[in-house]
Amino acid sequence: MSKKIKVAIIGCGAIANSAHIPAYMKNEKAEIKYFCDIIPERADAAVEKYGCGKAVYDYHEILDDPELDSVSVCTHNDLHSVIAIDFMRAGKDVLSEKPAARVLSEALEMQKVAHETGRILSIGVCNRFGTAVNHIKDLIDAGELGEVYHVYASFRANRSIPGIGGDFTRKSASSGGTLIDWGVHYLDLILYCCGEPKPLTASGEAFCKLGKNIKDYVYTGMWAENTADMDGVYDVDDSVTGIIRTDGPTISFNGAWAENIGESETYIDFIGDKAGIRHQYCGGFVLYSVKNGMLLRSEPKFRSKNFYEEEINSFVDCVITREHNRADIDLAIATSKIMQAIYDSSELHREVVID
């Protein structure tokens, strides 16, 4: 494929500007043809800022463009499946931001359409392209930890509910809170590092406690504060805990956008019978082991690449080669199954079997 692939950015908000667009701009094999957003000012601003492409305000206008090869879906959760399916049926390849969809049924429909159309459908699980994460995976694959029998994840913040009252905290738009926003990354990272074990059962509880009285919510800062709506809706989880059994390790976790503990704890422990690793999320890791009758603690040093750039580069290569990568929907669907099971378990107050 000698020509550059033509890309459309669907949704020109925070994740598009901080991750997708800069990565495409650096990729010599890709060219952004369209910036699309239902807020015209956002699309117009992207054209002006990046000096390329055309602003459009309705993605339906570009579905049948024969020059368009692929799209990045950077909208909120409620539109991921709708937009991805429309573009796949129009013959385009898709990179859709995480989570794959609001609920499992929507993610499964996306997977079905990807298979029916033969299109590439990658999900924005960017940690799979992180340098530290891949070093950890390599160590596990090489048997350095022995049998990894348990993994624990902590994704906890004090009071950090994003865009309270807006789309982030409306169940109709997001389907969930802490788990589907933050937990998706941790769970997917664990499955990837541990060789994609099959999830079997899940038990969890999701709590909606601290943000319900929006106008009285006390905080120091929040992600996406510009989208907050103090007269809006808050009906999603601000904290969650659970345990997942797989045909490999057991996974347990505690997560919180907001809790009355003033500490931020964002790490993953991979616990094996020969050694263990604590990975500081989006950072490095420490390896704990035993040798010659001694307890050893080692902290590897390495140069890290930008995982968003690696993710976009891999997707572009998939569009060209027609090969599926480590973020393919067929792999990402397991995380959707786990999250659905945790939410179902919370409603039923019992363990749920994962099909």
Summary of the structure (lengths in Angstrom):
residues: 355
radius of gyration: 20.5
end to end distance: 39.8
largest distance: 67.7
contacts: 1251
relative contact order: 0.17
helix: 38%
strand: 27%
